[in-house]
Amino acid sequence: MGLALAGAVPAHAGLDGPLATSTDQHCVTDVVHAGGFTLLEPTDRVTVNVEAAGHDPADHWVWLEYSVPGSVDPTDVVGHFDPARHNVFFTFDIPYPVTGGHLVYTSNVIYADGTSFTDHFDNPLLGCAGTPTPAPDLSVSTNFQATSFAQTCGVTAPTVIKGMLIHPGVPYDRVTVNVAAGAPYDWSSVAGNTFWTGYWIRDSDPNSPAPTYIPGTTGAFGPIGAPVTVSFTILDPPHTGELNILTSTRTADGWNRTFPSHSWADMAC
């Protein structure tokens, strides 16, 4: 599987295992506060999805090493495969991406049976000049599936006891996700498959901790594979930042692979 972005660097993916690694990149503007000044940093935001392909993911860690020769020293980040989805994601920012520069990265794993594997990639950096804004991604490698999402803002009902207002209600962001087979595949390509939809929120401060994947909901395609709409609620959402949706579809045809799709947009509430 892989993530492929409209208007961005195409995904790179090792599709056959023992790892399947896929990457997407998009431009954002990070906001840095330093010495009483506010700086706007053009940034190449990178998301890497790694799948345990053909191996049991249970209790196995995977690590990613990335660098930009001449500007970003080698940096390691560590993650853990989800035992149901068989994948894990990493996300990081490259500020002031150098024109003509390259992102060099490897994904690495050692399985319980002793199998070790490394995927190595060299991606051109995005230009990201000026004040770019995030744009939603509606495609994946080979377009196996496509996701889109919408946000609806609201407030939960207030808590009133014996005529006394105890709590005025909690703001929420209701996220509705549409999951479908992507062109040129037809509905039958996803028929019977299970999928998981989760999210993370990334703010504009590059010094903030790495975001955590939060499970949203689980769904399944029917016998003909028609598009499915699911939803989940984020209580008391931040007013700013970037909402990222990762949908992971697990094949039901004996191939035993996980195909993710990554989409993003500004927080709406």
Secondary structure, DSSP 8 states (H G I E B T S, - for coil): --B--TTS-------SSSEEEEEEEEEEEEEEEETTEEEEEEEEEEEEEEEE-SS--TT-EEEEEEEETTTEEEEEEEEE--TTT-EEEEEEEEES--TT-EEEEEEEEE-TTS-EEEEEEEEE-----SS--------BGGGSEEEEEEEEEEE---EEETTEEEE---EEEEEEEEEEE-TTS-GGGGTT-EEEEEEEEE-S-TTS-----EEEEEEE--TT---EEEEEEEES--SSSEEEEEEEEE--SS---EEEEEEEEE---
